[in-house]
Amino acid sequence: MESSMLQTCTNLIKNAKNIVVLTGAGISTESGIKDFRSQTGIYQRAPEYILSLDNFYHNPKGFYQFAFENLYHPEALPNKGHEILSQWENEGKVSYIITQNIDGLHQKAGSQKVIEFHGTMKTASCQNCRKTYKTEEMINRLNSIDDFYICNHCSPPTKKDRYIKPDVVLFGDSGEWFTIDGFNEIINIINQADILLVLGTSLKVTPFSTFPQYRREGTPLIIINKGDSPYDMSKDSYIIHDSIGETLSRIYEDLKVNK
């Protein structure tokens, strides 16, 4: 890790009062959760079709079995990166975390202002009546009911109308933030930031990848990610290709010493 870049980022964060954080799979891999696109990621074993809305409706039982095995990690614990972001939120330095992750680790660490842009694996909802089921309940249903993915609290004409879908955004799907109002709220949040801190995402998947474009001119963009991103050479970008937990820990300790 280049010490001069680390010091520059530390100074920027020290003076910041409204940091908006964008996080991706790279922060969760340090808690033992597999990512999607790396050489050891989930997509090496399954194509994107597996996580599509079409596949869910075509093979709901198979979809759920894959999701429970690969996307649901109730045993995972927040790592140092999650904990520091939570602490900075408590100190009034971080205003929002906008995450691609569906694991809930930011909330487990204590963060309150979290936008789960791609949804969550903690719950599932009937696509007709919107009744919410906890994922633990869906696992129990899978083990005890043949058509466990069909809601029994409503009765539209066809069974497919009352399929219970995990509350994650699938390919071909849209979530609560994939609306004009949702986008505008996120754009407004980013536009008010005095630093945009990006952690563990290559910023190559739209529409999440477009968010840095909405920061005010001159707003620093700090990216801590082991891989490259399209923004690495852009103006006002500060890039560290290293561990998120280790990097944030060094910044955090330096800020404590130099208060």
C-alpha positions as CSV (number, residue, x, y, z in Angstrom):
1,M,0.0,0.0,0.0
2,E,1.5,3.3,-1.0
3,S,1.9,5.4,2.2
4,S,1.5,8.8,0.5
5,M,-1.9,7.8,-1.1
6,L,-3.0,6.3,2.3
7,Q,-2.1,9.6,4.0
8,T,-3.9,11.7,1.4
9,C,-7.0,9.6,1.9
10,T,-6.7,9.8,5.6
11,N,-6.5,13.6,5.5
12,L,-9.6,13.8,3.2
13,I,-11.6,11.5,5.5
14,K,-10.4,13.5,8.6
15,N,-11.9,16.7,7.2
16,A,-15.1,15.1,5.8
17,K,-18.5,15.6,7.4
18,N,-20.8,13.8,4.9
19,I,-19.2,10.7,3.5
20,V,-21.5,8.6,1.3
21,V,-20.2,5.0,0.9
22,L,-20.8,2.6,-2.0
23,T,-20.0,-1.1,-1.2
24,G,-19.8,-4.2,-3.2
25,A,-18.9,-7.9,-2.7
26,G,-15.2,-7.1,-1.9
27,I,-16.1,-5.9,1.6
28,S,-18.1,-9.1,2.3
29,T,-15.4,-11.5,1.0
30,E,-13.3,-10.5,4.0
31,S,-16.2,-12.1,6.1
32,G,-15.8,-15.3,4.1
33,I,-18.7,-14.7,1.6
34,K,-17.9,-15.6,-2.0
35,D,-18.2,-12.9,-4.6
36,F,-19.7,-13.3,-8.0
37,R,-17.3,-12.4,-10.7
38,S,-13.8,-13.3,-9.5
39,Q,-12.0,-16.5,-10.5
40,T,-13.4,-18.2,-7.5
41,G,-16.8,-16.4,-7.6
42,I,-20.3,-17.9,-7.9
43,Y,-20.5,-17.2,-11.7
44,Q,-17.6,-19.6,-12.3
45,R,-20.0,-22.4,-11.3
46,A,-23.3,-21.0,-12.6
47,P,-24.3,-18.6,-15.3
48,E,-26.2,-15.4,-14.7
49,Y,-29.3,-17.2,-15.9
50,I,-29.4,-19.0,-12.6
51,L,-30.1,-15.7,-10.8
52,S,-32.6,-14.5,-13.4
53,L,-36.3,-13.8,-12.9
54,D,-37.1,-16.2,-15.7
55,N,-35.3,-19.0,-14.0
56,F,-37.0,-18.3,-10.7
57,Y,-40.4,-18.7,-12.4
58,H,-39.3,-21.7,-14.5
59,N,-37.7,-23.6,-11.6
60,P,-38.5,-22.1,-8.3
61,K,-37.5,-25.1,-6.2
62,G,-34.1,-25.3,-7.9
63,F,-33.6,-21.6,-7.7
64,Y,-34.3,-21.6,-3.9
65,Q,-31.9,-24.5,-3.4
66,F,-29.1,-22.6,-5.2
67,A,-30.0,-19.4,-3.3
68,F,-29.9,-21.0,0.1
69,E,-26.6,-22.7,-0.6
70,N,-24.9,-19.7,-2.2
71,L,-26.6,-16.4,-1.3
72,Y,-27.7,-16.9,2.3
73,H,-25.1,-16.6,5.0
74,P,-26.7,-16.2,8.4
75,E,-23.4,-17.4,10.1
76,A,-21.3,-14.6,8.5
77,L,-20.1,-11.9,10.8
78,P,-19.2,-8.3,10.1
79,N,-15.4,-7.6,9.6
80,K,-13.3,-4.6,10.5
81,G,-14.4,-2.7,7.4
82,H,-18.1,-3.0,8.4
83,E,-17.4,-2.1,12.0
84,I,-15.4,1.1,11.1
85,L,-18.1,2.3,8.8
86,S,-20.6,1.8,11.6
87,Q,-18.4,3.7,14.0
88,W,-18.0,6.6,11.5
89,E,-21.8,6.7,11.2
90,N,-22.1,7.0,15.0
91,E,-19.5,9.8,14.9
92,G,-21.6,11.7,12.2
93,K,-19.0,11.2,9.5
94,V,-20.8,8.7,7.3
95,S,-24.3,9.7,6.2
96,Y,-25.3,6.8,4.0
97,I,-24.1,3.4,2.9
98,I,-25.5,2.3,-0.5
99,T,-24.7,-1.4,-1.0
100,Q,-24.9,-4.0,-3.7
101,N,-24.7,-6.7,-1.1
102,I,-27.6,-8.7,0.1
103,D,-26.0,-10.2,3.2
104,G,-27.1,-7.6,5.8
105,L,-23.6,-7.3,7.3
106,H,-23.7,-3.5,7.5
107,Q,-26.7,-3.7,9.7
108,K,-25.2,-6.5,11.8
109,A,-22.3,-4.2,12.4
110,G,-24.6,-1.4,13.6
111,S,-25.0,0.8,10.6
112,Q,-28.5,2.3,10.4
113,K,-28.5,4.4,7.2
114,V,-28.2,1.5,4.7
115,I,-29.7,1.4,1.2
116,E,-29.8,-2.2,0.0
117,F,-29.8,-1.4,-3.7
118,H,-30.0,-5.1,-4.8
119,G,-32.4,-6.1,-2.0
120,T,-31.8,-8.6,0.8
121,M,-31.8,-12.4,1.4
122,K,-33.3,-12.0,4.8
123,T,-36.9,-12.1,3.5
124,A,-39.1,-13.2,0.7
125,S,-42.4,-11.8,-0.5
126,C,-45.5,-13.1,-2.2
127,Q,-45.6,-11.5,-5.6
128,N,-49.4,-11.0,-5.3
129,C,-50.4,-10.0,-1.8
130,R,-46.8,-9.0,-0.7
131,K,-46.9,-11.0,2.5
132,T,-43.4,-11.2,3.8
133,Y,-41.7,-14.5,4.9
134,K,-38.4,-14.7,6.8
135,T,-35.8,-16.8,5.0
136,E,-35.7,-19.2,8.0
137,E,-39.4,-19.8,7.4
138,M,-38.8,-20.5,3.7
139,I,-36.1,-23.0,4.6
140,N,-38.6,-24.7,7.0
141,R,-41.3,-24.7,4.3
142,L,-38.9,-26.2,1.7
143,N,-38.3,-29.1,4.2
144,S,-41.9,-29.7,4.9
145,I,-44.1,-28.6,2.0
146,D,-44.0,-29.7,-1.7
147,D,-45.0,-26.3,-3.1
148,F,-43.3,-24.3,-0.4
149,Y,-42.8,-21.3,-2.7
150,I,-46.5,-20.8,-3.2
151,C,-48.2,-18.3,-0.8
152,N,-51.1,-19.7,1.1
153,H,-52.5,-16.4,2.2
154,C,-54.0,-15.3,-1.1
155,S,-55.8,-17.0,-4.0
156,P,-55.4,-15.4,-7.4
157,P,-56.3,-17.5,-10.5
158,T,-52.9,-19.1,-11.1
159,K,-50.2,-20.5,-8.8
160,K,-47.5,-18.4,-10.5
161,D,-49.2,-15.3,-9.4
162,R,-48.6,-16.1,-5.8
163,Y,-45.0,-17.3,-6.0
164,I,-42.9,-16.2,-3.0
165,K,-39.7,-14.6,-4.3
166,P,-36.6,-13.7,-2.2
167,D,-36.4,-10.0,-1.8
168,V,-33.3,-9.7,-4.0
169,V,-33.1,-8.0,-7.4
170,L,-32.6,-10.7,-10.0
171,F,-31.6,-10.3,-13.7
172,G,-34.7,-9.1,-15.5
173,D,-36.1,-7.9,-12.2
174,S,-36.5,-4.5,-10.5
175,G,-36.3,-3.5,-6.9
176,E,-37.7,-0.7,-4.8
177,W,-34.8,1.6,-5.7
178,F,-35.1,0.9,-9.5
179,T,-37.7,3.6,-9.8
180,I,-37.5,7.3,-10.8
181,D,-38.1,8.3,-7.2
182,G,-35.6,5.8,-5.9
183,F,-32.9,6.9,-8.3
184,N,-33.6,10.5,-7.6
185,E,-33.2,9.9,-3.9
186,I,-29.9,8.2,-4.3
187,I,-28.6,10.9,-6.7
188,N,-29.6,13.6,-4.2
189,I,-27.7,11.7,-1.4
190,I,-24.6,11.4,-3.6
191,N,-24.8,15.0,-4.7
192,Q,-24.7,16.2,-1.1
193,A,-21.6,14.1,-0.2
194,D,-18.3,15.8,0.5
195,I,-16.5,12.4,-0.2
196,L,-17.7,9.4,-2.1
197,L,-16.0,6.3,-0.6
198,V,-16.2,3.2,-2.8
199,L,-15.3,-0.2,-1.2
200,G,-15.0,-3.6,-2.8
201,T,-16.7,-3.0,-6.1
202,S,-15.3,-2.7,-9.6
203,L,-18.1,-0.4,-10.6
204,K,-18.8,-2.2,-13.8
205,V,-22.4,-3.3,-13.3
206,T,-25.1,-0.9,-14.2
207,P,-26.9,1.0,-12.9
208,F,-24.9,1.0,-9.7
209,S,-21.7,1.8,-11.7
210,T,-23.2,5.2,-12.7
211,F,-23.5,6.5,-9.2
212,P,-20.1,8.2,-8.9
213,Q,-21.0,10.4,-11.9
214,Y,-23.6,12.2,-9.8
215,R,-21.2,13.6,-7.2
216,R,-20.6,17.3,-7.3
217,E,-17.6,18.5,-9.3
218,G,-14.4,18.4,-7.2
219,T,-15.8,15.9,-4.7
220,P,-13.1,13.3,-3.9
221,L,-13.8,9.7,-5.0
222,I,-11.8,7.3,-2.9
223,I,-11.8,3.7,-4.2
224,I,-10.4,0.9,-2.1
225,N,-10.7,-2.3,-4.2
226,K,-8.2,-5.0,-5.2
227,G,-9.3,-4.8,-8.8
228,D,-9.4,-1.9,-11.3
229,S,-12.5,0.3,-12.0
230,P,-13.5,2.6,-14.9
231,Y,-13.0,5.5,-12.5
232,D,-9.4,4.8,-11.5
233,M,-7.9,7.5,-13.9
234,S,-10.7,10.0,-13.5
235,K,-10.3,13.5,-12.0
236,D,-10.3,13.7,-8.2
237,S,-10.0,9.9,-7.8
238,Y,-7.8,8.4,-5.1
239,I,-7.2,4.7,-5.6
240,I,-5.9,2.0,-3.1
241,H,-5.7,-1.6,-4.4
242,D,-5.6,-3.4,-1.1
243,S,-7.6,-5.0,1.7
244,I,-10.6,-2.9,2.8
245,G,-10.4,-4.0,6.4
246,E,-6.6,-3.4,6.7
247,T,-6.8,0.0,4.9
248,L,-9.7,1.3,6.9
249,S,-8.1,0.1,10.1
250,R,-5.0,2.1,9.3
251,I,-7.0,5.2,8.5
252,Y,-9.1,4.8,11.6
253,E,-6.1,4.4,13.9
254,D,-4.4,7.4,12.4
255,L,-7.5,9.5,12.8
256,K,-7.7,8.5,16.5
257,V,-4.0,9.4,17.1
258,N,-4.3,12.7,15.3
259,K,-7.6,14.0,16.5
